[in-house]
Amino acid sequence: MTNRIDQPRKLDLVGNPIHLGGMGTGYEATLNYRVGDGHDEVTGHFQVGGGTGEHGQFHVAVDVAHAAFKSDQLLVQVFEVSPKDGSEVHVVTLPVIYGPRIKPGYYGYREHKVVRGDTLSGLAKTYYGDASLFQYIVRANPDQITDPNKITPGQVLRIPIGRK
């Protein structure tokens, strides 16, 4: 094991700051992070363990409020910079869904277990008061909803919530 991201998990719905945690090691106890969507990115570094070869836990709150992301999906990366040639090594990449791009004032989500008769427009009417906002739910669940006309009883959908 070289580096590992334990938080967030793959396709988690995250807000700002993005809490990045796991285990790692890096040259002179330094690891780097990058959060981006291909249009903009936030980068930085942090200390982990006692030095090269020693693993330690890390937790970093990455402030992405000023990033101009254009996509709901972001890539979170942790990596070491090689002392030999400056290349990025031991790169760990994790896709996440950025809630503030989906729901204004985003601060979390509810879970809704789909039952027979549920529709996305009906869920949007229940949770947002407006059936046309069903796209919030679709965008927050890209791994579960491939066709907005088809949701299945038993699915647990994330319903993004936020301040108005």
N, C-alpha and C positions, 0 to 999 in steps of 0.2 A: 504494500500500500504506500503510495506516495502522497497524493492529495485526494480529499474526498469532500463533497458538498452534501451535508445532511439537511440543511435548511437553506432555501426552500426546496420542495420536492419538484420533480418534473411536472410541468404545466400547472403548478400552483397559481392561484389568483393572488397577486401580491399588490401592496400599496407602497406608499412612500413614508418612511425610508424602506428600502428592501433589506430585510435582515438576512445576512449571509453567515452561515455557520457550518462548521465541520472540523475535520482533522487535517493537518498538513505539516509539511516541512519545506524549507527553502534555503537557498544559499544565504549564509549569514542570517538565518532565521527570518528572511523576508519573503513574503508572497505578495503577488499582485492580483488585483481584480479588475474586471471590465464588465460593464453592463451596457448593452446597446441593442439597436435594432437595424443596423446597417446604414442608418441616416445620421444618428447621433450616438454618443457614448459617454459614459462616466467611468473614469479610471482612478485607481489609487493603489496603495500598498499598505501592508500591515505586518506586524511582527508575529511570529508563531514559533513555538518550541524554543529550544535553547541554542540552536545552531544547525548547521547542515547535518542531516541524518537523524536529528531528534524530532519526533512528532509531538505536536501539541494541539490542543483545541483552539479554535478561533471563533469569534463572533464579531461581525462588523455590521454597523448600520450604514448602508450606502444611501446617501441623499441624492435622489434623482429628480427632485422637483424642478430644477432649471433645465433639464434636458428637453430637447425638442423631438421627442419620439414621434414617429409617424405610423407605427405599427402597434397593435395590441400585444404581439408576441415579442418578448425580449430574450436575448441570450445572456446568461450570467456565466462568467468564466473566472476561474482561479488558476493561476499559473506561476511558475518560477521563471526568472530570467537567468539564462545560462551565463556563468562567469567566463566561460570559454569564448563565446562569440556573440553574446547578447540576444540570442534567439529565445523564443518562448518554449519552455519544456514543461512536461508534466501538466499539460493543459487539461482542465476538467470543464466541460461545457454543459449547461443545463438550460432548456427553454422554460420560460415562465410567461404568464399572462398578466399584463399590467392593468389593474383595475381602474386607475384614474383616466385611462384612455377610453374606457367603456362607459363608466357612470360618473357624471360630474359630482364632485365632493366625496368620491369613493373613500370608504373607511373599513369595509369588510363585506361579508356576504352571508346570506342565509342558505341553508340547504333545503331543497324541496324534493321529496320522494314522489315521483310521478305515479299517479293512480289512473285507472281506466277513466277516460273521458277528459283528462287534462289536455290542453292545447297550449302552445307557447303564447298565443295572443291572450288566452284566458289567464295564464299565469302573470303576464305583463299587466293585465287589467287589475288583478288581485294585488300585486306587489307595488305597482307604480301608478295605478289609477288610469292607465292609458294602454290599450291593447296594442297600439302601434309601436310601443317600445320593446317588443319581443326580441329585437336584435341585440339588446343588452344581454339577454340570457344566452342567445346563440353565440355571441362573441366570447362570453365567459366560459363556454363549454365546448371548445373546438374539438376536443378528443371524444366527445359524446354525441354531438349533433352535427350530422353531415347533411341532413335534409330537414329544414325547419318545419316541414309538414309531417315529420315522423319522429315522435318521441314514444318511448316504450314504458309501460308500467314497470316499476322497480328501479328505473334510473334515478340516481340522486343528482340533481342539477344544482349548480351554484347560482344564486340570485344576487347579483351585485347590489349593494346598498350604499347610499351616500347622503350627505346633507344637501339640501336643495339650494 
